[in-house]
């Protein structure tokens, strides 16, 4: 059985923390992505389309913000 999105995110965070290659900004961004997926998508796995849609700049954002 394949791991779902939440498990993949958790495993990735754990790996990066153990590798000393992590900071709280990453936590905020990954949890923001996971929340986006919960509210906008029915899929449990991560796809390139999901990432592309979430990371696209929206009308109320500049190149330097994610408000």
FIDRENKOL-991827 format. One record per residue: residue number from 1; residue in one letter; x negated, y negated, z of N, C-alpha, C, O, CB in turn. Coordinates in steps of 0.05 Angstrom, whole numbers, plus 5000, padded with zeros to 4 digits. Glycine has a CB too. Example, Ala and Ser with C-alpha at 12.3 -4.5 7.8 and 13.67 -1.06 7.14 Angstrom:
REM FIDRENKOL-991827
r i->1&aa->A&n_X->4736&n_Y->5114&n_Z->5156&ca_X->4754&ca_Y->5090&ca_Z->5156&c_X->4736&c_Y->5066&c_Z->5156&o_X->4715&o_Y->5066&o_Z->5169&cb_X->4774&cb_Y->5089&cb_Z->5181
r i->2&aa->S&n_X->4743&n_Y->5045&n_Z->5142&ca_X->4727&ca_Y->5021&ca_Z->5143&c_X->4742&c_Y->4999&c_Z->5157&o_X->4732&o_Y->4977&o_Z->5161&cb_X->4718&cb_Y->5012&cb_Z->5114
REM end
This chain:
REM FIDRENKOL-991827
r i->1&aa->X&n_X->4983&n_Y->5024&n_Z->5000&ca_X->5000&ca_Y->5000&ca_Z->5000&c_X->4982&c_Y->4975&c_Z->5000&o_X->4963&o_Y->4973&o_Z->5015&cb_X->5019&cb_Y->5000&cb_Z->5024
r i->2&aa->X&n_X->4989&n_Y->4956&n_Z->4983&ca_X->4973&ca_Y->4931&ca_Z->4982&c_X->4981&c_Y->4913&c_Z->5005&o_X->5003&o_Y->4913&o_Z->5015&cb_X->4979&cb_Y->4917&cb_Z->4955
r i->3&aa->X&n_X->4961&n_Y->4898&n_Z->5014&ca_X->4966&ca_Y->4878&ca_Z->5035&c_X->4982&c_Y->4855&c_Z->5024&o_X->4978&o_Y->4847&o_Z->5000&cb_X->4939&cb_Y->4868&cb_Z->5047
r i->4&aa->X&n_X->4999&n_Y->4844&n_Z->5040&ca_X->5014&ca_Y->4820&ca_Z->5033&c_X->4999&c_Y->4795&c_Z->5037&o_X->4976&o_Y->4795&o_Z->5047&cb_X->5041&cb_Y->4819&cb_Z->5048
r i->5&aa->X&n_X->5011&n_Y->4773&n_Z->5030&ca_X->4998&ca_Y->4746&ca_Z->5031&c_X->4988&c_Y->4740&c_Z->5059&o_X->4965&o_Y->4731&o_Z->5062&cb_X->5017&cb_Y->4725&cb_Z->5021
r i->6&aa->X&n_X->5005&n_Y->4743&n_Z->5079&ca_X->4998&ca_Y->4735&ca_Z->5106&c_X->4974&c_Y->4752&c_Z->5116&o_X->4956&o_Y->4741&o_Z->5130&cb_X->5022&cb_Y->4739&cb_Z->5125
r i->7&aa->X&n_X->4974&n_Y->4777&n_Z->5110&ca_X->4951&ca_Y->4794&ca_Z->5118&c_X->4926&c_Y->4786&c_Z->5104&o_X->4904&o_Y->4785&o_Z->5116&cb_X->4958&cb_Y->4823&cb_Z->5112
r i->8&aa->X&n_X->4928&n_Y->4779&n_Z->5078&ca_X->4904&ca_Y->4771&ca_Z->5063&c_X->4893&c_Y->4745&c_Z->5074&o_X->4869&o_Y->4742&o_Z->5077&cb_X->4911&cb_Y->4767&cb_Z->5034
r i->9&aa->X&n_X->4910&n_Y->4726&n_Z->5081&ca_X->4901&ca_Y->4701&ca_Z->5092&c_X->4888&c_Y->4705&c_Z->5119&o_X->4867&o_Y->4695&o_Z->5124&cb_X->4925&cb_Y->4681&cb_Z->5095
r i->10&aa->X&n_X->4901&n_Y->4721&n_Z->5136&ca_X->4889&ca_Y->4727&ca_Z->5162&c_X->4862&c_Y->4740&c_Z->5159&o_X->4842&o_Y->4732&o_Z->5173&cb_X->4908&cb_Y->4745&cb_Z->5178
r i->11&aa->X&n_X->4860&n_Y->4760&n_Z->5142&ca_X->4834&ca_Y->4775&ca_Z->5138&c_X->4812&c_Y->4756&c_Z->5128&o_X->4789&o_Y->4757&o_Z->5136&cb_X->4838&cb_Y->4798&cb_Z->5119
r i->12&aa->X&n_X->4820&n_Y->4738&n_Z->5109&ca_X->4801&ca_Y->4719&ca_Z->5098&c_X->4791&c_Y->4700&c_Z->5119&o_X->4767&o_Y->4695&o_Z->5121&cb_X->4813&cb_Y->4704&cb_Z->5074
r i->13&aa->X&n_X->4810&n_Y->4689&n_Z->5135&ca_X->4802&ca_Y->4671&ca_Z->5156&c_X->4783&c_Y->4685&c_Z->5176&o_X->4763&o_Y->4673&o_Z->5184&cb_X->4827&cb_Y->4660&cb_Z->5171
r i->14&aa->X&n_X->4790&n_Y->4709&n_Z->5184&ca_X->4774&ca_Y->4724&ca_Z->5203&c_X->4746&c_Y->4728&c_Z->5192&o_X->4726&o_Y->4725&o_Z->5207&cb_X->4787&cb_Y->4750&cb_Z->5210
r i->15&aa->X&n_X->4744&n_Y->4736&n_Z->5167&ca_X->4718&ca_Y->4741&ca_Z->5155&c_X->4701&c_Y->4716&c_Z->5154&o_X->4677&o_Y->4716&o_Z->5161&cb_X->4722&cb_Y->4751&cb_Z->5126
r i->16&aa->X&n_X->4713&n_Y->4693&n_Z->5146&ca_X->4698&ca_Y->4668&ca_Z->5144&c_X->4689&c_Y->4658&c_Z->5172&o_X->4667&o_Y->4648&o_Z->5175&cb_X->4715&cb_Y->4647&cb_Z->5130
r i->17&aa->X&n_X->4707&n_Y->4661&n_Z->5192&ca_X->4699&ca_Y->4653&ca_Z->5219&c_X->4676&c_Y->4670&c_Z->5229&o_X->4657&o_Y->4659&o_Z->5240&cb_X->4724&cb_Y->4656&cb_Z->5238
r i->18&aa->X&n_X->4677&n_Y->4696&n_Z->5225&ca_X->4655&ca_Y->4713&ca_Z->5233&c_X->4629&c_Y->4707&c_Z->5218&o_X->4607&o_Y->4712&o_Z->5228&cb_X->4663&cb_Y->4742&cb_Z->5229
r i->19&aa->X&n_X->4632&n_Y->4697&n_Z->5194&ca_X->4608&ca_Y->4690&ca_Z->5178&c_X->4598&c_Y->4662&c_Z->5183&o_X->4579&o_Y->4653&o_Z->5171&cb_X->4615&cb_Y->4693&cb_Z->5148
r i->20&aa->X&n_X->4611&n_Y->4648&n_Z->5202&ca_X->4604&ca_Y->4620&ca_Z->5209&c_X->4606&c_Y->4602&c_Z->5185&o_X->4591&o_Y->4583&o_Z->5182&cb_X->4575&cb_Y->4619&cb_Z->5221
r i->21&aa->X&n_X->4626&n_Y->4607&n_Z->5168&ca_X->4631&ca_Y->4591&ca_Z->5144&c_X->4660&c_Y->4582&c_Z->5145&o_X->4675&o_Y->4586&o_Z->5126&cb_X->4624&cb_Y->4607&cb_Z->5118
r i->22&aa->X&n_X->4668&n_Y->4568&n_Z->5166&ca_X->4695&ca_Y->4561&ca_Z->5170&c_X->4697&c_Y->4534&c_Z->5185&o_X->4680&o_Y->4528&o_Z->5201&cb_X->4711&cb_Y->4583&cb_Z->5184
r i->23&aa->X&n_X->4718&n_Y->4519&n_Z->5180&ca_X->4724&ca_Y->4495&ca_Z->5196&c_X->4754&c_Y->4492&c_Z->5197&o_X->4769&o_Y->4505&o_Z->5182&cb_X->4710&cb_Y->4470&cb_Z->5184
r i->24&aa->X&n_X->4763&n_Y->4474&n_Z->5214&ca_X->4792&ca_Y->4471&ca_Z->5218&c_X->4807&c_Y->4460&c_Z->5194&o_X->4831&o_Y->4465&o_Z->5191&cb_X->4796&cb_Y->4452&cb_Z->5242
r i->25&aa->X&n_X->4793&n_Y->4446&n_Z->5176&ca_X->4806&ca_Y->4437&ca_Z->5152&c_X->4816&c_Y->4461&c_Z->5136&o_X->4838&o_Y->4460&o_Z->5124&cb_X->4787&cb_Y->4419&cb_Z->5135
r i->26&aa->X&n_X->4799&n_Y->4481&n_Z->5134&ca_X->4807&ca_Y->4505&ca_Z->5120&c_X->4832&c_Y->4518&c_Z->5132&o_X->4850&o_Y->4527&o_Z->5118&cb_X->4784&cb_Y->4526&cb_Z->5119
r i->27&aa->X&n_X->4833&n_Y->4518&n_Z->5158&ca_X->4857&ca_Y->4529&ca_Z->5172&c_X->4882&c_Y->4514&c_Z->5164&o_X->4902&o_Y->4526&o_Z->5157&cb_X->4853&cb_Y->4529&cb_Z->5203
r i->28&aa->X&n_X->4880&n_Y->4487&n_Z->5165&ca_X->4903&ca_Y->4471&ca_Z->5158&c_X->4912&c_Y->4476&c_Z->5129&o_X->4935&o_Y->4479&o_Z->5124&cb_X->4896&cb_Y->4441&cb_Z->5161
r i->29&aa->X&n_X->4893&n_Y->4478&n_Z->5111&ca_X->4899&ca_Y->4481&ca_Z->5082&c_X->4912&c_Y->4509&c_Z->5077&o_X->4932&o_Y->4511&o_Z->5063&cb_X->4875&cb_Y->4478&cb_Z->5065
r i->30&aa->X&n_X->4900&n_Y->4530&n_Z->5089&ca_X->4911&ca_Y->4556&ca_Z->5084&c_X->4939&c_Y->4559&c_Z->5097&o_X->4957&o_Y->4572&o_Z->5085&cb_X->4893&cb_Y->4578&cb_Z->5096
r i->31&aa->X&n_X->4943&n_Y->4548&n_Z->5121&ca_X->4969&ca_Y->4550&ca_Z->5133&c_X->4989&c_Y->4533&c_Z->5118&o_X->5013&o_Y->4541&o_Z->5116&cb_X->4968&cb_Y->4541&cb_Z->5162
r i->32&aa->X&n_X->4981&n_Y->4511&n_Z->5106&ca_X->4998&ca_Y->4495&ca_Z->5089&c_X->5006&c_Y->4510&c_Z->5064&o_X->5029&o_Y->4509&o_Z->5056&cb_X->4984&cb_Y->4468&cb_Z->5082
r i->33&aa->X&n_X->4987&n_Y->4524&n_Z->5052&ca_X->4993&ca_Y->4541&ca_Z->5029&c_X->5013&c_Y->4563&c_Z->5036&o_X->5032&o_Y->4568&o_Z->5021&cb_X->4967&cb_Y->4553&cb_Z->5017
r i->34&aa->X&n_X->5009&n_Y->4576&n_Z->5059&ca_X->5026&ca_Y->4597&ca_Z->5067&c_X->5055&c_Y->4587&c_Z->5072&o_X->5074&o_Y->4600&o_Z->5065&cb_X->5015&cb_Y->4611&cb_Z->5093
r i->35&aa->X&n_X->5057&n_Y->4563&n_Z->5085&ca_X->5083&ca_Y->4551&ca_Z->5089&c_X->5097&c_Y->4545&c_Z->5063&o_X->5121&o_Y->4549&o_Z->5060&cb_X->5080&cb_Y->4525&cb_Z->5106
r i->36&aa->X&n_X->5081&n_Y->4534&n_Z->5043&ca_X->5092&ca_Y->4529&ca_Z->5017&c_X->5104&c_Y->4554&c_Z->5005&o_X->5126&o_Y->4554&o_Z->4994&cb_X->5070&cb_Y->4517&cb_Z->4998
r i->37&aa->X&n_X->5089&n_Y->4576&n_Z->5007&ca_X->5098&ca_Y->4601&ca_Z->4996&c_X->5124&c_Y->4611&c_Z->5009&o_X->5142&o_Y->4621&o_Z->4996&cb_X->5077&cb_Y->4622&cb_Z->4998
r i->38&aa->X&n_X->5125&n_Y->4608&n_Z->5036&ca_X->5149&ca_Y->4616&ca_Z->5050&c_X->5174&c_Y->4601&c_Z->5041&o_X->5196&o_Y->4613&o_Z->5039&cb_X->5145&cb_Y->4612&cb_Z->5080
r i->39&aa->X&n_X->5171&n_Y->4575&n_Z->5036&ca_X->5194&ca_Y->4559&ca_Z->5029&c_X->5201&c_Y->4558&c_Z->5000&o_X->5224&o_Y->4552&o_Z->4993&cb_X->5189&cb_Y->4531&cb_Z->5039
r i->40&aa->X&n_X->5183&n_Y->4564&n_Z->4982&ca_X->5187&ca_Y->4561&ca_Z->4954&c_X->5186&c_Y->4586&c_Z->4937&o_X->5194&o_Y->4586&o_Z->4914&cb_X->5168&cb_Y->4542&cb_Z->4943
r i->41&aa->X&n_X->5177&n_Y->4607&n_Z->4949&ca_X->5173&ca_Y->4631&ca_Z->4932&c_X->5184&c_Y->4656&c_Z->4947&o_X->5183&o_Y->4657&o_Z->4972&cb_X->5144&cb_Y->4635&cb_Z->4925
r i->42&aa->X&n_X->5192&n_Y->4675&n_Z->4932&ca_X->5202&ca_Y->4700&ca_Z->4944&c_X->5180&c_Y->4722&c_Z->4944&o_X->5185&o_Y->4744&o_Z->4955&cb_X->5226&cb_Y->4710&cb_Z->4928
r i->43&aa->X&n_X->5157&n_Y->4716&n_Z->4933&ca_X->5136&ca_Y->4736&ca_Z->4931&c_X->5121&c_Y->4738&c_Z->4957&o_X->5119&o_Y->4719&o_Z->4972&cb_X->5117&cb_Y->4729&cb_Z->4908
r i->44&aa->X&n_X->5110&n_Y->4762&n_Z->4962&ca_X->5093&ca_Y->4766&ca_Z->4986&c_X->5064&c_Y->4766&c_Z->4979&o_X->5047&o_Y->4762&o_Z->4996&cb_X->5101&cb_Y->4791&cb_Z->5000
r i->45&aa->X&n_X->5057&n_Y->4771&n_Z->4954&ca_X->5029&ca_Y->4772&ca_Z->4945&c_X->5021&c_Y->4745&c_Z->4933&o_X->5038&o_Y->4729&o_Z->4925&cb_X->5025&cb_Y->4794&cb_Z->4924
r i->46&aa->X&n_X->4995&n_Y->4740&n_Z->4933&ca_X->4985&ca_Y->4715&ca_Z->4922&c_X->4980&c_Y->4718&c_Z->4892&o_X->4968&o_Y->4737&o_Z->4883&cb_X->4959&cb_Y->4707&cb_Z->4937
r i->47&aa->X&n_X->4989&n_Y->4698&n_Z->4877&ca_X->4984&ca_Y->4698&ca_Z->4848&c_X->4971&c_Y->4672&c_Z->4840&o_X->4972&o_Y->4652&o_Z->4855&cb_X->5010&cb_Y->4702&cb_Z->4832
r i->48&aa->X&n_X->4958&n_Y->4671&n_Z->4817&ca_X->4946&ca_Y->4646&ca_Z->4807&c_X->4967&c_Y->4624&c_Z->4803&o_X->4961&o_Y->4601&o_Z->4808&cb_X->4931&cb_Y->4652&cb_Z->4781
r i->49&aa->X&n_X->4990&n_Y->4631&n_Z->4794&ca_X->5012&ca_Y->4612&ca_Z->4790&c_X->5019&c_Y->4598&c_Z->4817&o_X->5023&o_Y->4574&o_Z->4818&cb_X->5036&cb_Y->4625&cb_Z->4778
r i->50&aa->X&n_X->5021&n_Y->4613&n_Z->4838&ca_X->5027&ca_Y->4602&ca_Z->4865&c_X->5005&c_Y->4582&c_Z->4873&o_X->5012&o_Y->4560&o_Z->4882&cb_X->5028&cb_Y->4624&cb_Z->4886
r i->51&aa->X&n_X->4980&n_Y->4589&n_Z->4869&ca_X->4958&ca_Y->4571&ca_Z->4876&c_X->4959&c_Y->4546&c_Z->4859&o_X->4956&o_Y->4524&o_Z->4869&cb_X->4931&cb_Y->4585&cb_Z->4873
r i->52&aa->X&n_X->4963&n_Y->4549&n_Z->4833&ca_X->4964&ca_Y->4526&ca_Z->4815&c_X->4986&c_Y->4507&c_Z->4822&o_X->4982&o_Y->4483&o_Z->4822&cb_X->4967&cb_Y->4536&cb_Z->4786
r i->53&aa->X&n_X->5010&n_Y->4517&n_Z->4827&ca_X->5033&ca_Y->4500&ca_Z->4834&c_X->5028&c_Y->4485&c_Z->4860&o_X->5034&o_Y->4462&o_Z->4862&cb_X->5058&cb_Y->4517&cb_Z->4836
r i->54&aa->X&n_X->5017&n_Y->4499&n_Z->4880&ca_X->5013&ca_Y->4487&ca_Z->4906&c_X->4991&c_Y->4465&c_Z->4905&o_X->4993&o_Y->4444&o_Z->4917&cb_X->5005&cb_Y->4508&cb_Z->4927
r i->55&aa->X&n_X->4970&n_Y->4470&n_Z->4889&ca_X->4947&ca_Y->4452&ca_Z->4889&c_X->4951&c_Y->4429&c_Z->4869&o_X->4934&o_Y->4411&o_Z->4869&cb_X->4922&cb_Y->4467&cb_Z->4881
r i->56&aa->X&n_X->4972&n_Y->4429&n_Z->4853&ca_X->4976&ca_Y->4407&ca_Z->4834&c_X->4982&c_Y->4381&c_Z->4849&o_X->4995&o_Y->4381&o_Z->4870&cb_X->4999&cb_Y->4414&cb_Z->4815
r i->57&aa->X&n_X->4972&n_Y->4359&n_Z->4839&ca_X->4977&ca_Y->4333&ca_Z->4851&c_X->5006&c_Y->4325&c_Z->4845&o_X->5015&o_Y->4327&o_Z->4823&cb_X->4957&cb_Y->4311&cb_Z->4840
r i->58&aa->X&n_X->5019&n_Y->4316&n_Z->4866&ca_X->5047&ca_Y->4308&ca_Z->4863&c_X->5049&c_Y->4277&c_Z->4861&o_X->5029&o_Y->4263&o_Z->4866&cb_X->5064&cb_Y->4318&cb_Z->4887
r i->59&aa->X&n_X->5073&n_Y->4267&n_Z->4854&ca_X->5076&ca_Y->4239&ca_Z->4849&c_X->5068&c_Y->4221&c_Z->4873&o_X->5057&o_Y->4200&o_Z->4869&cb_X->5105&cb_Y->4233&cb_Z->4843
r i->60&aa->X&n_X->5072&n_Y->4230&n_Z->4897&ca_X->5066&ca_Y->4214&ca_Z->4921&c_X->5038&c_Y->4218&c_Z->4931&o_X->5031&o_Y->4209&o_Z->4953&cb_X->5085&cb_Y->4221&cb_Z->4943
r i->61&aa->X&n_X->5021&n_Y->4231&n_Z->4916&ca_X->4993&ca_Y->4237&ca_Z->4924&c_X->4973&c_Y->4223&c_Z->4906&o_X->4978&o_Y->4219&o_Z->4882&cb_X->4989&cb_Y->4267&cb_Z->4924
r i->62&aa->X&n_X->4951&n_Y->4216&n_Z->4918&ca_X->4928&ca_Y->4206&ca_Z->4902&c_X->4908&c_Y->4229&c_Z->4899&o_X->4913&o_Y->4251&o_Z->4909&cb_X->4915&cb_Y->4181&cb_Z->4915
r i->63&aa->X&n_X->4886&n_Y->4224&n_Z->4886&ca_X->4865&ca_Y->4244&ca_Z->4884&c_X->4852&c_Y->4250&c_Z->4911&o_X->4838&o_Y->4270&o_Z->4914&cb_X->4844&cb_Y->4235&cb_Z->4864
r i->64&aa->X&n_X->4857&n_Y->4233&n_Z->4930&ca_X->4844&ca_Y->4236&ca_Z->4956&c_X->4863&c_Y->4243&c_Z->4979&o_X->4854&o_Y->4245&o_Z->5002&cb_X->4830&cb_Y->4210&cb_Z->4964
r i->65&aa->X&n_X->4888&n_Y->4248&n_Z->4973&ca_X->4906&ca_Y->4255&ca_Z->4995&c_X->4924&c_Y->4279&c_Z->4987&o_X->4927&o_Y->4286&o_Z->4964&cb_X->4924&cb_Y->4231&cb_Z->5001
r i->66&aa->X&n_X->4935&n_Y->4291&n_Z->5008&ca_X->4954&ca_Y->4312&ca_Z->5005&c_X->4978&c_Y->4307&c_Z->5023&o_X->4984&o_Y->4323&o_Z->5040&cb_X->4942&cb_Y->4340&cb_Z->5011
r i->67&aa->X&n_X->4990&n_Y->4283&n_Z->5020&ca_X->5013&ca_Y->4275&ca_Z->5038&c_X->5038&c_Y->4289&c_Z->5030&o_X->5059&o_Y->4285&o_Z->5042&cb_X->5016&cb_Y->4245&cb_Z->5038
REM end
